[in-house]
């Protein structure tokens, strides 16, 4: 299954549910070939969990980068709603590893 995913970090959110099921399957399946596949899948996912580092955008750091430029150019007394929106969209795009120019531009319209 990990081979189907280009980046192992994409599997991390699902490991909490997948690992116990694969371990149970590896212990309880009577067919030796299917049991072997379940064991290999369990070992691969466990190795991915141990070696893969989840990378996410830090909302506080993004907000500090967004707040100053927005505050300088807009002239609003309170820029909180604008900077919160820009921070949320920026973090979401970064966490989903979506850096396509068209997608980013459409998110801010």
C-alpha positions as CSV (number, residue, x, y, z in Angstrom):
1,X,0.0,0.0,0.0
2,X,2.9,2.4,0.8
3,X,4.1,1.8,-2.8
4,X,0.9,3.3,-4.1
5,X,1.5,6.5,-2.1
6,X,4.3,8.8,-3.5
7,X,5.1,10.3,-0.1
8,X,5.1,8.1,3.1
9,X,4.0,11.2,5.1
10,X,0.6,10.9,3.4
11,X,0.0,7.5,5.2
12,X,0.8,8.7,8.7
13,X,-2.8,9.9,9.6
14,X,-4.1,6.4,8.8
15,X,-1.6,4.3,10.7
16,X,-3.4,4.4,14.0
17,X,-6.2,2.4,12.5
18,X,-4.3,0.3,10.0
19,X,-1.5,-1.1,12.1
20,X,-3.7,-2.9,14.7
21,X,-5.8,-4.4,11.9
22,X,-2.7,-5.6,10.0
23,X,-1.2,-7.0,13.1
24,X,-4.4,-8.9,13.9
25,X,-4.6,-10.2,10.3
26,X,-1.0,-11.3,10.4
27,X,-1.7,-13.3,13.6
28,X,-5.1,-14.8,12.7
29,X,-5.2,-15.4,8.9
30,X,-5.0,-19.2,8.3
31,X,-3.6,-19.0,4.8
32,X,0.2,-18.8,5.0
33,X,0.6,-16.7,1.9
34,X,-2.0,-14.1,2.9
35,X,-0.5,-14.1,6.4
36,X,2.9,-13.4,4.9
37,X,1.5,-10.5,2.9
38,X,-0.2,-9.0,6.0
39,X,3.1,-9.4,8.0
40,X,5.1,-7.6,5.3
41,X,2.5,-4.8,5.1
42,X,2.6,-4.4,8.8
43,X,6.4,-4.3,8.9
44,X,6.5,-1.8,6.1
45,X,3.9,0.5,7.7
46,X,5.5,0.2,11.1
47,X,8.9,1.2,9.5
48,X,7.2,4.1,7.8
49,X,5.8,5.3,11.1
50,X,9.1,5.0,12.8
51,X,11.2,6.7,10.1
52,X,8.9,9.3,8.5
53,X,8.7,12.7,10.0
54,X,5.4,14.5,9.7
55,X,6.0,18.0,8.3
56,X,3.3,20.6,8.8
57,X,3.2,24.3,8.5
58,X,3.5,26.2,11.8
59,X,0.5,28.5,11.9
60,X,2.2,31.0,14.3
61,X,5.2,31.4,12.0
62,X,3.0,31.8,8.9
63,X,0.7,34.3,10.7
64,X,3.7,36.4,11.6
65,X,4.9,36.4,8.0
66,X,1.4,37.3,6.7
67,X,0.4,39.9,9.3
68,X,3.1,42.5,8.7
69,X,2.6,42.8,4.9
70,X,-1.2,42.8,5.2
71,X,-1.1,45.4,8.0
72,X,1.2,47.7,6.0
73,X,-0.7,47.6,2.7
74,X,-4.4,47.5,3.7
75,X,-4.5,50.3,6.3
76,X,-7.2,48.5,8.3
77,X,-7.4,49.1,12.0
78,X,-7.8,45.4,12.6
79,X,-6.3,42.9,10.2
80,X,-7.1,39.8,12.3
81,X,-9.8,38.3,10.1
82,X,-7.7,38.8,6.9
83,X,-4.5,37.4,8.5
84,X,-6.4,34.5,10.0
85,X,-7.8,33.6,6.6
86,X,-4.5,33.9,4.8
87,X,-2.8,31.8,7.5
88,X,-5.4,29.1,7.3
89,X,-5.3,28.9,3.5
90,X,-1.5,29.0,3.4
91,X,-1.1,26.2,6.0
92,X,-3.7,24.1,4.3
93,X,-2.0,24.3,1.0
94,X,1.4,23.6,2.5
95,X,0.2,20.6,4.6
96,X,-1.4,19.2,1.5
97,X,1.9,19.8,-0.4
98,X,0.0,21.7,-3.1
99,X,2.3,24.2,-4.6
100,X,0.7,24.6,-8.1
101,X,0.5,28.2,-9.0
102,X,-3.1,28.0,-10.4
103,X,-4.4,26.2,-7.3
104,X,-2.7,28.7,-4.9
105,X,-4.1,31.7,-6.9
106,X,-7.6,30.3,-7.0
107,X,-7.5,29.7,-3.2
108,X,-7.0,33.4,-2.5
109,X,-9.7,34.7,-4.8
